[in-house]
């Protein structure tokens, strides 16, 4: 399974730069890049809250789950 972060799409829709977004959320532009590139291992709820406030969106607009290509998810058994 993979969690996909759709920040690029949301920033483009709102015509917001990475710098503006980073300042609004209170994180560095480098950490925005980590989120955008899918390299983040975790996101604090306080950061997710700040992201949603800055983008006027819901957590599900930022994060989505995509199943693996193999299609074998043992949790469904």
Secondary structure in CASP SS format (residue, H / E / C, confidence):
PFRMAT SS
TARGET T0000
AUTHOR 0000-0000-0000
METHOD secondary structure of the structure
MODEL  1
X C 1.00
X E 1.00
X E 1.00
X E 1.00
X E 1.00
X C 1.00
X H 1.00
X H 1.00
X H 1.00
X H 1.00
X H 1.00
X H 1.00
X H 1.00
X C 1.00
X C 1.00
X C 1.00
X C 1.00
X H 1.00
X H 1.00
X H 1.00
X H 1.00
X H 1.00
X H 1.00
X H 1.00
X H 1.00
X C 1.00
X C 1.00
X C 1.00
X H 1.00
X H 1.00
X H 1.00
X H 1.00
X H 1.00
X H 1.00
X H 1.00
X H 1.00
X C 1.00
X C 1.00
X C 1.00
X C 1.00
X C 1.00
X C 1.00
X C 1.00
X C 1.00
X H 1.00
X H 1.00
X H 1.00
X H 1.00
X H 1.00
X H 1.00
X H 1.00
X H 1.00
X H 1.00
X H 1.00
X H 1.00
X C 1.00
X C 1.00
X C 1.00
X H 1.00
X H 1.00
X H 1.00
X H 1.00
X E 1.00
X E 1.00
X E 1.00
X E 1.00
X C 1.00
X C 1.00
X C 1.00
X C 1.00
X C 1.00
X C 1.00
X C 1.00
X H 1.00
X H 1.00
X H 1.00
X C 1.00
END
